[in-house]
Amino acid sequence: MQTDPLADFLTAIRNASRASKKEVVMPYSRLKSDVAHVLKEEGYLDEVELLKEKEDKLKPRLRVILRGTAKVKALREIKRVSKPGLRRYVGAGEIPRVLGGLGISVLSTPQGVMSGHRAKKLNVGGELLLTVY
């Protein structure tokens, strides 16, 4: 039983990056897919792909290909901020800068999942899901 699928997804990405793996395959969910696409747009991931099996027995899975090599990793730290036990919501003016602007924050807003600087530009707030650098 998974209590926080997004945290499991982030942990899989973090572990794969530290172990110098090139890809991660996880069960699909829309939130995981949206977060992965934001990370791809920001340059932390190379590719995000939905894998559908022809047999109906297997559920769709999400394949994520990490960017970087064994020595130079694009993803150094990925941290879940808003957790099921303690949600963290921020307004448009309260969106944190990560590592002085070198990293990004990912928010779930009424207009979808987006990076912190894009949410600031659109002047929307929401749930602060994670920070990455």
C-alpha positions as CSV (number, residue, x, y, z in Angstrom):
1,M,0.0,0.0,0.0
2,Q,1.3,3.4,-1.0
3,T,0.4,6.3,1.2
4,D,2.3,8.9,-0.9
5,P,2.9,7.9,-4.5
6,L,4.6,11.1,-5.4
7,A,7.2,10.7,-2.6
8,D,7.8,7.1,-3.8
9,F,8.3,8.5,-7.3
10,L,10.8,11.1,-6.1
11,T,12.6,8.5,-4.1
12,A,12.9,6.3,-7.1
13,I,14.4,9.1,-9.2
14,R,16.8,10.1,-6.4
15,N,18.0,6.6,-5.9
16,A,18.4,6.0,-9.6
17,S,20.4,9.3,-9.9
18,R,22.7,8.3,-7.0
19,A,23.2,4.8,-8.4
20,S,24.0,6.3,-11.9
21,K,21.0,4.5,-13.5
22,K,19.8,5.9,-16.8
23,E,16.0,5.2,-16.4
24,V,13.2,4.7,-13.9
25,V,10.0,2.8,-14.6
26,M,7.1,3.5,-12.1
27,P,3.3,2.9,-12.1
28,Y,1.6,5.8,-13.9
29,S,-0.5,8.5,-12.3
30,R,-1.4,11.9,-13.7
31,L,0.4,13.8,-10.9
32,K,3.6,11.8,-11.4
33,S,3.4,12.4,-15.2
34,D,2.8,16.2,-14.7
35,V,5.7,16.5,-12.3
36,A,8.0,14.5,-14.6
37,H,7.0,16.8,-17.6
38,V,7.9,19.9,-15.5
39,L,11.3,18.4,-14.6
40,K,11.8,17.6,-18.3
41,E,11.0,21.2,-19.3
42,E,13.4,22.5,-16.8
43,G,16.2,20.3,-18.0
44,Y,16.5,17.7,-15.2
45,L,15.2,14.8,-17.2
46,D,15.9,13.7,-20.8
47,E,12.6,11.9,-21.6
48,V,9.2,11.1,-20.1
49,E,7.2,8.3,-21.8
50,L,4.0,6.5,-21.1
51,L,4.3,2.7,-21.5
52,K,1.1,0.9,-22.4
53,E,1.1,-2.8,-22.6
54,K,-1.0,-4.6,-25.1
55,E,-2.3,-7.0,-22.5
56,D,-5.0,-5.4,-20.3
57,K,-3.6,-7.2,-17.3
58,L,-0.7,-4.7,-16.8
59,K,-1.5,-1.2,-15.8
60,P,0.2,1.7,-17.7
61,R,3.7,2.7,-16.5
62,L,5.7,5.9,-16.7
63,R,9.3,5.6,-17.9
64,V,11.6,8.5,-17.0
65,I,15.1,8.8,-18.5
66,L,17.5,10.8,-16.4
67,R,19.8,13.5,-17.7
68,G,23.5,13.4,-17.0
69,T,26.4,10.9,-16.7
70,A,27.9,9.0,-13.8
71,K,30.2,11.9,-12.9
72,V,28.0,14.9,-13.8
73,K,24.4,14.6,-12.7
74,A,21.7,17.1,-13.7
75,L,19.7,16.2,-10.6
76,R,21.6,16.7,-7.3
77,E,18.8,17.0,-4.8
78,I,15.0,16.4,-5.0
79,K,12.9,17.0,-1.9
80,R,9.2,16.6,-1.1
81,V,7.9,19.7,0.7
82,S,4.2,19.3,1.0
83,K,3.4,16.0,2.6
84,P,0.1,14.2,3.3
85,G,0.4,14.9,7.0
86,L,1.4,18.5,6.6
87,R,0.4,20.3,3.4
88,R,2.2,23.5,2.5
89,Y,0.4,26.1,0.4
90,V,2.0,29.3,-0.8
91,G,0.7,32.5,-2.5
92,A,2.2,33.9,-5.6
93,G,4.5,36.2,-3.6
94,E,5.6,33.5,-1.2
95,I,7.0,31.1,-3.7
96,P,10.5,30.2,-2.5
97,R,13.7,30.6,-4.5
98,V,15.7,27.4,-4.4
99,L,19.4,27.7,-4.0
100,G,19.4,31.4,-4.9
101,G,17.5,30.8,-8.2
102,L,19.7,27.9,-9.4
103,G,17.0,25.3,-8.5
104,I,13.3,25.2,-9.0
105,S,10.2,24.6,-7.0
106,V,7.2,22.7,-8.4
107,L,3.7,23.7,-7.5
108,S,0.2,22.3,-8.0
109,T,-1.9,25.3,-9.0
110,P,-5.5,25.7,-10.2
111,Q,-4.0,26.0,-13.7
112,G,-2.0,22.7,-13.4
113,V,1.4,21.6,-12.2
114,M,4.1,24.1,-13.0
115,S,7.5,25.4,-11.9
116,G,7.7,28.1,-9.3
117,H,9.0,30.8,-11.6
118,R,6.2,30.2,-14.1
119,A,3.6,30.4,-11.3
120,K,5.2,33.6,-10.2
121,K,5.0,35.0,-13.7
122,L,1.3,34.0,-14.0
123,N,0.7,35.3,-10.4
124,V,-0.8,32.1,-9.1
125,G,-0.1,30.2,-5.9
126,G,-0.9,26.7,-4.8
127,E,0.5,23.6,-3.1
128,L,4.3,23.6,-3.0
129,L,5.0,20.0,-4.0
130,L,8.8,19.7,-4.2
131,T,12.1,21.5,-4.7
132,V,14.9,20.4,-7.1
133,Y,18.4,21.5,-7.7
